[in-house]
Amino acid sequence: MKQLTCVLACCCILAASLEAQPPRRKTVYENKNFQFCISVPSGWEGGEPFTQNGIVLAPRSSKLYFRPPQMTIGARVNQPSEQNEQRPQTLKENIDSIIQSLQQYGAAENLQIIKETDATVQGVPARSITLRYRDASSGDDWVVKDLNFIDRGNVVYFVELRCHPRDSDALTSIWEAVVQSLRIHCGGTKSTKSGRVPSQRLAGCPTFAAAVAAKVGISPPLRGLCS
C-alpha cells in the first residue's frame, strides 16, 4: 500500500511539473537590413552571409535525408530590367534570373521546370517555381523550390529550398511552413534572448552557394557567403 501511495505521489508531482512548464517558444529569425522575419523550422539552424541580407538554414541532423538539404531566405533590392533599364525587373524576369544563375554559377545541366504556380504572400502577388537539374561538377541531382515576390518598395523577397529529389516531398511541407511564416516590415531587433537566431558567419561552401550569392546581391559570386 505504501509503495502504491509513493508511486501515485510521484506521478502527481511529475504531472504538476509538466503542466508548470511554459510552451516551447518558436525560434524566430529577424533580418535587420530588410526588416523581414520567419519562423525557423524545428531542428534547423543556420547563419547569415556577410551581407546580412538573409539566412541559410540546414537541419541539425542530416541522417533523415538522402543528401543534406538547404533553405535560403533573403531579400534584395530589385534590379533594372535587361530589356528596359528604365523600369525594374518583373516577377517573371526575377524567376528567369534564377534559372540563369543556376546555369551560370551552379553548373546546372539537364535543367527541367517541373512546376510554376502563382501565389499571394501578405496580399502581394508571388510566384513559385520547382526545378530539377544535375550539378555538372559533382554529378548530383537536385530539386529546387523557389518562391519570389516584390513589395511596393521594390524589394525582392525569396524562400528557396534545395534538396535531393527523393527528399522533395517530405521537405515541401517544411518549405511551405517557412513561406507562410514570412512577414515583411516586422522591424529589426538586437535581442537574441527570445529564441531569435543570432547572426553568424556561414561555414562551408557548397557549389550551389554561387547561385545563392548572386540572389542576395553578392558580387562577385561566393564572396561573403563562404567563410
C-alpha positions as a Markdown table, in Angstrom:
| # | Residue | x | y | z |
|---|---|---|---|---|
| 1 | Met | 0.0 | 0.0 | 0.0 |
| 2 | Lys | 2.8 | 2.4 | 0.9 |
| 3 | Gln | 4.5 | 1.6 | -2.5 |
| 4 | Leu | 1.3 | 2.4 | -4.4 |
| 5 | Thr | 0.9 | 5.6 | -2.5 |
| 6 | Cys | 4.5 | 6.6 | -3.3 |
| 7 | Val | 4.0 | 5.8 | -7.0 |
| 8 | Leu | 0.9 | 7.9 | -7.1 |
| 9 | Ala | 2.6 | 10.8 | -5.4 |
| 10 | Cys | 5.5 | 10.7 | -7.9 |
| 11 | Cys | 3.0 | 10.7 | -10.8 |
| 12 | Cys | 1.2 | 13.7 | -9.4 |
| 13 | Ile | 4.5 | 15.6 | -8.9 |
| 14 | Leu | 5.6 | 14.7 | -12.5 |
| 15 | Ala | 2.2 | 15.8 | -13.9 |
| 16 | Ala | 2.4 | 19.1 | -12.0 |
| 17 | Ser | 5.9 | 19.8 | -13.2 |
| 18 | Leu | 4.8 | 19.2 | -16.8 |
| 19 | Glu | 1.9 | 21.5 | -16.5 |
| 20 | Ala | 4.1 | 24.2 | -15.0 |
| 21 | Gln | 6.5 | 24.2 | -18.0 |
| 22 | Pro | 5.8 | 27.0 | -20.4 |
| 23 | Pro | 5.1 | 26.0 | -24.0 |
| 24 | Arg | 8.2 | 25.8 | -26.3 |
| 25 | Arg | 8.7 | 29.1 | -28.0 |
| 26 | Lys | 9.4 | 29.2 | -31.7 |
| 27 | Thr | 12.7 | 30.3 | -32.9 |
| 28 | Val | 12.4 | 33.5 | -35.0 |
| 29 | Tyr | 14.9 | 34.9 | -37.4 |
| 30 | Glu | 14.7 | 38.7 | -37.9 |
| 31 | Asn | 16.6 | 40.4 | -40.7 |
| 32 | Lys | 17.9 | 43.9 | -39.8 |
| 33 | Asn | 18.7 | 45.0 | -43.3 |
| 34 | Phe | 15.3 | 44.4 | -44.8 |
| 35 | Gln | 13.2 | 44.0 | -41.7 |
| 36 | Phe | 11.6 | 40.7 | -42.5 |
| 37 | Cys | 11.2 | 37.7 | -40.2 |
| 38 | Ile | 10.5 | 34.0 | -40.4 |
| 39 | Ser | 9.9 | 31.1 | -38.0 |
| 40 | Val | 12.8 | 28.7 | -38.2 |
| 41 | Pro | 11.7 | 25.1 | -38.6 |
| 42 | Ser | 12.2 | 22.8 | -35.6 |
| 43 | Gly | 15.5 | 21.0 | -35.8 |
| 44 | Trp | 17.0 | 23.5 | -38.3 |
| 45 | Glu | 19.7 | 26.1 | -37.8 |
| 46 | Gly | 21.8 | 28.4 | -39.8 |
| 47 | Gly | 23.6 | 31.8 | -40.2 |
| 48 | Glu | 23.8 | 34.9 | -42.3 |
| 49 | Pro | 26.2 | 35.7 | -45.2 |
| 50 | Phe | 28.5 | 38.7 | -44.8 |
| 51 | Thr | 26.0 | 41.0 | -46.5 |
| 52 | Gln | 23.4 | 40.0 | -43.8 |
| 53 | Asn | 20.6 | 40.1 | -46.4 |
| 54 | Gly | 19.2 | 36.8 | -45.4 |
| 55 | Ile | 19.8 | 33.4 | -43.8 |
| 56 | Val | 20.8 | 30.0 | -44.9 |
| 57 | Leu | 19.3 | 27.1 | -42.9 |
| 58 | Ala | 20.1 | 23.4 | -42.7 |
| 59 | Pro | 18.8 | 20.6 | -40.5 |
| 60 | Arg | 21.0 | 19.9 | -37.4 |
| 61 | Ser | 20.9 | 16.2 | -38.4 |
| 62 | Ser | 21.1 | 15.0 | -42.0 |
| 63 | Lys | 20.6 | 11.4 | -41.2 |
| 64 | Leu | 16.9 | 11.5 | -42.3 |
| 65 | Tyr | 17.8 | 12.7 | -45.7 |
| 66 | Phe | 19.5 | 11.2 | -48.8 |
| 67 | Arg | 21.6 | 14.3 | -49.0 |
| 68 | Pro | 21.7 | 17.3 | -46.7 |
| 69 | Pro | 19.1 | 19.9 | -47.8 |
| 70 | Gln | 19.5 | 23.6 | -47.6 |
| 71 | Met | 17.0 | 26.5 | -47.3 |
| 72 | Thr | 17.8 | 30.1 | -48.2 |
| 73 | Ile | 15.6 | 33.0 | -47.2 |
| 74 | Gly | 16.6 | 36.5 | -48.1 |
| 75 | Ala | 15.8 | 39.9 | -49.8 |
| 76 | Arg | 17.5 | 42.3 | -52.1 |
| 77 | Val | 16.8 | 45.5 | -54.0 |
| 78 | Asn | 15.1 | 44.7 | -57.3 |
| 79 | Gln | 17.4 | 45.3 | -60.3 |
| 80 | Pro | 16.7 | 47.2 | -63.6 |
| 81 | Ser | 15.3 | 45.1 | -66.4 |
| 82 | Glu | 17.7 | 44.0 | -69.0 |
| 83 | Gln | 15.0 | 44.7 | -71.6 |
| 84 | Asn | 14.4 | 48.2 | -70.4 |
| 85 | Glu | 16.7 | 49.8 | -67.8 |
| 86 | Gln | 14.1 | 52.5 | -67.1 |
| 87 | Arg | 12.0 | 50.0 | -65.2 |
| 88 | Pro | 12.7 | 47.3 | -62.5 |
| 89 | Gln | 12.6 | 43.6 | -63.3 |
| 90 | Thr | 9.2 | 42.0 | -63.3 |
| 91 | Leu | 8.4 | 38.9 | -61.2 |
| 92 | Lys | 8.8 | 36.7 | -64.3 |
| 93 | Glu | 12.2 | 38.3 | -65.1 |
| 94 | Asn | 13.3 | 37.6 | -61.5 |
| 95 | Ile | 12.2 | 33.9 | -61.9 |
| 96 | Asp | 14.1 | 33.7 | -65.2 |
| 97 | Ser | 17.2 | 35.1 | -63.4 |
| 98 | Ile | 17.1 | 32.1 | -61.0 |
| 99 | Ile | 17.4 | 29.7 | -63.9 |
| 100 | Gln | 20.2 | 31.8 | -65.4 |
| 101 | Ser | 22.1 | 31.9 | -62.1 |
| 102 | Leu | 21.9 | 28.1 | -61.8 |
| 103 | Gln | 23.2 | 27.6 | -65.3 |
| 104 | Gln | 25.9 | 30.2 | -65.0 |
| 105 | Tyr | 27.1 | 29.7 | -61.4 |
| 106 | Gly | 25.6 | 26.5 | -60.2 |
| 107 | Ala | 26.9 | 24.3 | -63.0 |
| 108 | Ala | 23.3 | 23.1 | -63.7 |
| 109 | Glu | 22.8 | 20.6 | -66.6 |
| 110 | Asn | 19.6 | 19.0 | -67.8 |
| 111 | Leu | 17.6 | 21.7 | -66.1 |
| 112 | Gln | 13.8 | 21.0 | -66.1 |
| 113 | Ile | 11.0 | 23.2 | -64.9 |
| 114 | Ile | 8.7 | 20.8 | -63.0 |
| 115 | Lys | 6.1 | 23.3 | -61.8 |
| 116 | Glu | 5.3 | 27.0 | -61.9 |
| 117 | Thr | 2.4 | 28.5 | -59.8 |
| 118 | Asp | 1.1 | 31.9 | -58.9 |
| 119 | Ala | 0.6 | 32.7 | -55.2 |
| 120 | Thr | -0.1 | 35.5 | -52.8 |
| 121 | Val | 2.1 | 36.4 | -49.8 |
| 122 | Gln | 0.7 | 39.0 | -47.4 |
| 123 | Gly | -1.6 | 40.3 | -50.2 |
| 124 | Val | 1.4 | 40.7 | -52.6 |
| 125 | Pro | 1.5 | 38.7 | -55.9 |
| 126 | Ala | 4.1 | 35.9 | -55.7 |
| 127 | Arg | 5.3 | 33.1 | -58.0 |
| 128 | Ser | 6.9 | 29.8 | -57.1 |
| 129 | Ile | 8.9 | 27.5 | -59.3 |
| 130 | Thr | 10.1 | 23.9 | -58.9 |
| 131 | Leu | 13.2 | 22.9 | -60.8 |
| 132 | Arg | 15.3 | 19.8 | -61.2 |
| 133 | Tyr | 18.8 | 19.7 | -62.5 |
| 134 | Arg | 22.1 | 17.9 | -62.4 |
| 135 | Asp | 25.2 | 19.5 | -61.0 |
| 136 | Ala | 27.9 | 19.1 | -63.7 |
| 137 | Ser | 30.7 | 19.4 | -61.2 |
| 138 | Ser | 29.5 | 16.6 | -58.9 |
| 139 | Gly | 27.0 | 14.6 | -60.9 |
| 140 | Asp | 24.4 | 15.0 | -58.2 |
| 141 | Asp | 20.7 | 15.6 | -59.0 |
| 142 | Trp | 18.9 | 18.4 | -57.1 |
| 143 | Val | 15.4 | 19.8 | -56.8 |
| 144 | Val | 15.0 | 23.5 | -56.1 |
| 145 | Lys | 11.7 | 25.1 | -54.9 |
| 146 | Asp | 11.8 | 28.9 | -55.0 |
| 147 | Leu | 9.1 | 31.4 | -54.2 |
| 148 | Asn | 9.6 | 35.1 | -55.1 |
| 149 | Phe | 7.6 | 38.3 | -54.6 |
| 150 | Ile | 8.2 | 42.0 | -54.9 |
| 151 | Asp | 6.8 | 44.5 | -52.4 |
| 152 | Arg | 5.8 | 48.1 | -53.1 |
| 153 | Gly | 9.2 | 49.3 | -52.1 |
| 154 | Asn | 10.7 | 47.3 | -55.0 |
| 155 | Val | 12.4 | 44.8 | -52.7 |
| 156 | Val | 12.5 | 41.2 | -53.9 |
| 157 | Tyr | 11.9 | 38.5 | -51.2 |
| 158 | Phe | 12.6 | 34.8 | -51.7 |
| 159 | Val | 12.3 | 31.5 | -49.9 |
| 160 | Glu | 14.4 | 28.8 | -51.6 |
| 161 | Leu | 14.8 | 25.1 | -50.9 |
| 162 | Arg | 17.4 | 22.8 | -52.4 |
| 163 | Cys | 17.3 | 19.1 | -51.7 |
| 164 | His | 17.7 | 15.6 | -53.1 |
| 165 | Pro | 14.8 | 14.6 | -55.4 |
| 166 | Arg | 13.8 | 11.8 | -53.1 |
| 167 | Asp | 13.5 | 14.2 | -50.2 |
| 168 | Ser | 11.4 | 16.7 | -52.1 |
| 169 | Asp | 8.0 | 15.5 | -51.0 |
| 170 | Ala | 9.0 | 15.2 | -47.3 |
| 171 | Leu | 10.5 | 18.7 | -47.3 |
| 172 | Thr | 7.8 | 20.5 | -49.2 |
| 173 | Ser | 5.6 | 21.0 | -46.0 |
| 174 | Ile | 8.6 | 22.5 | -44.1 |
| 175 | Trp | 9.3 | 24.9 | -47.0 |
| 176 | Glu | 5.6 | 25.9 | -47.2 |
| 177 | Ala | 5.6 | 26.5 | -43.4 |
| 178 | Val | 8.5 | 28.9 | -43.8 |
| 179 | Val | 6.8 | 30.7 | -46.6 |
| 180 | Gln | 3.6 | 31.1 | -44.6 |
| 181 | Ser | 5.6 | 32.4 | -41.6 |
| 182 | Leu | 7.4 | 35.1 | -43.6 |
| 183 | Arg | 6.5 | 38.6 | -42.5 |
| 184 | Ile | 7.8 | 41.8 | -44.1 |
| 185 | His | 8.2 | 45.1 | -42.2 |
| 186 | Cys | 8.3 | 43.4 | -38.9 |
| 187 | Gly | 11.1 | 45.6 | -37.5 |
| 188 | Gly | 14.6 | 44.6 | -36.6 |
| 189 | Thr | 15.9 | 43.9 | -33.1 |
| 190 | Lys | 19.3 | 43.4 | -31.5 |
| 191 | Ser | 18.0 | 40.9 | -28.9 |
| 192 | Thr | 18.8 | 37.2 | -29.2 |
| 193 | Lys | 17.1 | 36.2 | -25.9 |
| 194 | Ser | 13.6 | 35.3 | -27.1 |
| 195 | Gly | 14.5 | 32.4 | -29.3 |
| 196 | Arg | 15.9 | 34.6 | -32.1 |
| 197 | Val | 18.7 | 33.4 | -34.3 |
| 198 | Pro | 21.9 | 35.4 | -33.8 |
| 199 | Ser | 24.0 | 36.4 | -36.8 |
| 200 | Gln | 27.0 | 34.3 | -37.6 |
| 201 | Arg | 29.3 | 33.5 | -40.5 |
| 202 | Leu | 28.5 | 30.6 | -42.6 |
| 203 | Ala | 30.9 | 27.7 | -42.6 |
| 204 | Gly | 31.4 | 25.5 | -45.7 |
| 205 | Cys | 30.6 | 26.5 | -49.3 |
| 206 | Pro | 28.6 | 24.1 | -51.5 |
| 207 | Thr | 28.6 | 24.6 | -55.2 |
| 208 | Phe | 25.1 | 25.9 | -55.1 |
| 209 | Ala | 26.2 | 28.8 | -52.9 |
| 210 | Ala | 27.3 | 30.7 | -56.1 |
| 211 | Ala | 23.8 | 30.9 | -57.3 |
| 212 | Val | 22.6 | 31.9 | -53.9 |
| 213 | Ala | 25.3 | 34.6 | -53.7 |
| 214 | Ala | 24.0 | 36.1 | -57.0 |
| 215 | Lys | 20.5 | 36.3 | -55.5 |
| 216 | Val | 21.4 | 38.0 | -52.2 |
| 217 | Gly | 23.4 | 40.7 | -54.1 |
| 218 | Ile | 27.0 | 39.4 | -53.5 |
| 219 | Ser | 29.4 | 40.3 | -56.3 |
| 220 | Pro | 31.5 | 38.5 | -57.3 |
| 221 | Pro | 29.7 | 35.2 | -56.5 |
| 222 | Leu | 30.8 | 33.4 | -53.4 |
| 223 | Arg | 32.3 | 36.4 | -51.8 |
| 224 | Gly | 30.7 | 37.0 | -48.4 |
| 225 | Leu | 28.7 | 33.8 | -48.4 |
| 226 | Cys | 31.5 | 31.4 | -47.5 |
| 227 | Ser | 33.8 | 31.9 | -44.5 |
